C-alpha cells in the first residue's frame, strides 16, 4: 500500500473513532478510503504493464568521422524498437554517441539515469509524455529538462514537442491530449529562453485538435512504425540544423 493509501486509511480510523455514534459518516469515510486505494492499485498495475524497453549509451550508427554526433534523452517515443532513434541507426550522416531512454519513464527518472555526454554535437530531449499522463506539473517537467541539459553538457540542444494523443483521460486524472499541447508550448518557450533549437516532428501526423491522423498510431499514444519513418526524417533534419 502506498503512503497516500496508508494516510487515507489512518484518517478513516480516526474519523470512525471520533464519530462512533454516526454510522453513516463512518461508512462514507470507509468508502472514500477504499476508492482511493482502488485508484492507487490501478495506477500501480498500469505502470507494471509498461514494457521494459530502454536504450542506453552509444549506438552503432556510422563510423563516418564527419557525421553529426548526438545524445538522446527520451521515453517510449525514443526507446521503442520502431522509434525514430532506431530508424536513424541507418543514417550515415548521424551518430548517437550516448544517452538514455526508457518506456514509461518520467522526466525525473530519465534525469536520474542519464550521464554526461560532453562530446555530443547535439542533445535531443524528447520527454514529458509520462509526466503528462501522471499529472506532473508542467513547471516541474521543465525544471527537470533544464537540469538534464546541464547534466549532459552537450554543445547544442534540440527540444522535441510532445506527440499527439488520442486519449483525453488517464488514471491520474489528466487530459493527455490537452496536457501534451500545454507541455509542448512550455517546452518551446523554454527552448527559446535558453537559445536552444525546437522541433515538432509530428506535424504531419497530428490533427488540429491534437489527436493522431487516422492510421498513424497503434494505440493512440505512439506513432506506428510507418509513421516513425516520417518522424525520423524530421528529426534528422532538425538534429543537423541544431548542430550548425
C-alpha positions in Angstrom: 0.0 0.0 0.0 1.3 3.5 -0.9 2.0 6.2 1.6 -1.1 8.0 0.4 -3.3 5.0 0.9 -1.9 4.4 4.4 -2.8 8.0 5.3 -6.3 7.7 4.0 -6.9 4.5 5.9 -5.5 6.0 9.1 -7.7 9.1 8.8 -10.7 6.8 8.3 -9.9 5.0 11.5 -9.5 8.3 13.4 -12.8 9.6 12.0 -14.6 6.4 12.9 -13.4 6.6 16.5 -14.4 10.2 16.8 -17.8 9.7 15.2 -18.8 6.3 16.5 -22.3 7.4 17.0 -22.9 8.4 13.4 -22.7 5.2 11.4 -23.5 6.9 8.1 -20.4 9.1 8.4 -18.2 6.1 9.2 -19.5 4.2 6.2 -18.9 7.1 3.9 -15.3 7.6 5.1 -14.5 3.9 4.7 -15.9 4.0 1.1 -13.7 7.0 0.3 -10.6 5.2 1.6 -11.5 2.1 -0.5 -12.0 4.2 -3.6 -8.6 5.9 -3.1 -6.8 2.6 -2.6 -8.5 1.2 -5.7 -7.2 4.0 -7.9 -3.7 3.6 -6.5 -3.8 -0.1 -7.2 -4.9 0.5 -10.8 -2.1 3.1 -11.3 0.5 0.7 -10.0 -0.9 -2.1 -12.2 -0.7 0.2 -15.3 2.9 1.0 -14.6 3.8 -2.6 -14.2 2.3 -3.3 -17.6 4.6 -0.8 -19.3 7.1 -2.7 -21.4 10.7 -2.6 -20.0 12.1 -1.1 -23.2 15.2 1.1 -22.8 18.2 2.3 -24.7 21.5 3.4 -23.1 24.8 4.7 -24.5 26.2 4.8 -28.0 24.5 3.2 -30.9 26.5 1.7 -33.8 25.0 4.0 -36.4 28.0 5.1 -38.5 31.8 5.3 -38.5 31.9 8.4 -40.6 34.1 11.0 -38.9 32.1 13.8 -40.4 28.8 12.6 -39.1 26.9 14.8 -36.7 27.1 13.3 -33.2 24.1 13.4 -30.9 22.9 12.2 -27.5 19.3 11.4 -26.7 17.1 11.6 -23.6 13.7 10.1 -24.0 10.8 7.9 -23.1 8.9 5.3 -25.2 8.7 7.6 -28.2 12.5 7.2 -28.3 13.0 3.8 -26.7 10.6 1.6 -28.6 12.1 -0.8 -31.2 10.5 1.0 -34.1 11.2 4.5 -32.8 12.8 7.4 -34.7 16.1 6.7 -32.9 16.3 3.2 -34.3 15.3 4.4 -37.8 18.3 6.8 -37.7 20.7 4.0 -36.9 20.9 3.5 -40.7 21.6 7.2 -41.4 25.3 7.7 -42.4 25.2 11.4 -41.5 24.3 10.9 -37.9 25.9 9.1 -34.9 24.3 8.5 -31.5 27.2 8.7 -29.0 25.3 8.4 -25.7 22.1 9.0 -23.8 19.2 7.2 -22.1 15.6 6.5 -23.0 13.1 4.3 -21.2 9.5 3.4 -21.9 7.2 4.7 -19.2 9.7 7.0 -17.6 9.0 10.5 -16.4 11.5 13.3 -17.0 12.8 13.0 -13.4 13.5 9.3 -13.9 15.5 9.9 -17.1 17.3 12.7 -15.4 18.4 10.3 -12.7 19.7 7.7 -15.1 21.4 9.7 -17.8 25.1 10.7 -17.7 27.2 13.4 -19.2 27.8 13.2 -23.0 30.0 16.3 -23.5 31.3 15.1 -26.9 27.9 15.2 -28.4 27.2 17.9 -31.0 23.5 17.9 -30.1 21.5 16.6 -27.2 17.9 15.6 -28.3 15.4 16.0 -25.4 12.2 14.0 -26.0 10.4 13.9 -22.7 7.2 14.7 -20.9 4.7 12.1 -22.2 4.6 10.2 -19.0 4.7 13.4 -16.9 1.5 14.5 -18.6 0.0 11.0 -18.1 0.8 11.1 -14.4 -0.3 14.8 -13.9 3.1 16.1 -13.1 3.0 19.9 -13.0 4.4 21.4 -16.2 6.9 23.7 -14.3 8.4 20.6 -12.7 8.9 18.9 -16.0 10.6 22.0 -17.4 12.9 22.1 -14.4 13.8 18.5 -15.0 14.6 19.2 -18.6 16.8 22.2 -17.7 18.7 20.0 -15.1 19.1 17.3 -17.6 20.5 19.6 -20.2 23.1 20.9 -17.7 24.0 17.3 -16.7 24.6 16.0 -20.2 26.5 19.1 -21.2 26.3 18.7 -25.0 27.3 21.5 -27.4 23.8 22.2 -28.6 20.3 21.2 -27.5 17.3 20.2 -29.5 14.0 20.1 -27.6 11.2 17.9 -29.1 7.5 18.7 -28.9 5.1 16.2 -27.3 3.4 13.7 -29.6 -0.2 13.6 -30.5 -2.6 11.7 -28.2 -6.0 10.0 -28.8 -6.5 9.9 -25.0 -8.3 12.6 -23.1 -8.2 10.9 -19.8 -5.7 9.0 -17.6 -5.6 7.0 -14.4 -4.0 10.1 -12.8 -6.9 12.3 -13.8 -5.1 14.1 -16.6 -6.4 15.0 -20.1 -3.5 13.6 -22.0 -4.3 15.3 -25.3 -4.6 18.8 -23.8 -1.7 18.2 -21.5 0.6 17.4 -24.4 -0.3 20.6 -26.1 0.3 22.6 -22.9 3.6 20.9 -22.3 4.7 21.5 -25.9 4.1 25.2 -25.6 6.1 25.3 -22.4 9.0 23.3 -24.0 9.1 25.6 -26.9 9.1 28.7 -24.6 11.9 27.1 -22.5 14.0 26.4 -25.7 13.6 30.0 -26.9 14.5 31.3 -23.5 17.8 29.3 -23.5 18.6 29.7 -27.2 18.0 26.0 -27.9 16.5 24.5 -31.0 13.0 23.2 -31.0 11.2 20.8 -33.4 7.7 19.3 -33.7 8.4 16.2 -35.8 4.8 15.1 -35.5 3.1 17.8 -37.6 2.3 15.6 -40.5 0.5 13.0 -38.3 -1.2 15.4 -35.8 -4.7 16.7 -36.3 -5.7 20.2 -35.4 -7.3 19.0 -32.1 -4.1 17.3 -31.1 -5.1 13.7 -32.0 -3.3 11.4 -34.3 -4.2 11.2 -38.0 -6.2 8.0 -38.7 -3.9 5.1 -39.3 -0.7 6.6 -37.8 -0.8 5.0 -34.3 -1.5 1.5 -33.0 -2.6 2.6 -29.6 -3.4 6.4 -29.6 -0.1 7.1 -27.8 2.8 6.1 -30.0 3.4 6.6 -33.7 3.2 3.5 -35.9 6.3 2.0 -37.4 5.4 3.6 -40.7 4.7 7.0 -39.2 8.1 6.8 -37.4 9.8 6.9 -40.8 8.3 10.4 -41.3 9.1 11.4 -37.7 12.7 10.2 -38.1 13.2 12.2 -41.3 12.1 15.4 -39.4 14.3 14.5 -36.5 17.3 14.0 -38.7 16.9 17.4 -40.4 16.4 19.1 -37.0 19.5 17.4 -35.5 21.6 18.5 -38.4 20.2 22.1 -38.2 20.8 22.3 -34.5 24.4 21.3 -34.9 25.2 24.3 -37.1 
